[in-house]
């Protein structure tokens, strides 16, 4: 598979997928978990709110600023 980069662009701002994933992982570890414990991660990007909502391991939920 070819290397892929993804960007979210909205109202003159651009955020790369890697930055979004890093922010979610940081929130996960700040909650006392280990990155290695992540089995699944679902991301719901809402540019109009400048937020990313997430579900980790089908139970842990939260949001981070984009």
JORA-V163065 format. One record per backbone hydrogen bond with DSSP energy under -1.0 kcal/mol. CO is the residue of the C=O (numbers start at 0). NH is the residue of the N-H. If there is no record, write none. Layout:
[[CO	NH] [CO	NH]]
//
This chain:
[[5	16] [7	14] [9	12] [12	9] [14	7] [15	19] [16	20] [17	21] [18	22] [19	23] [20	24] [21	25] [22	26] [23	27] [24	28] [25	29] [27	32] [28	31] [33	36] [34	37] [39	56] [41	54] [43	52] [45	48] [45	50] [49	65] [50	45] [51	63] [52	43] [53	61] [54	41] [55	58] [55	59] [59	55] [61	53] [63	51]]
//
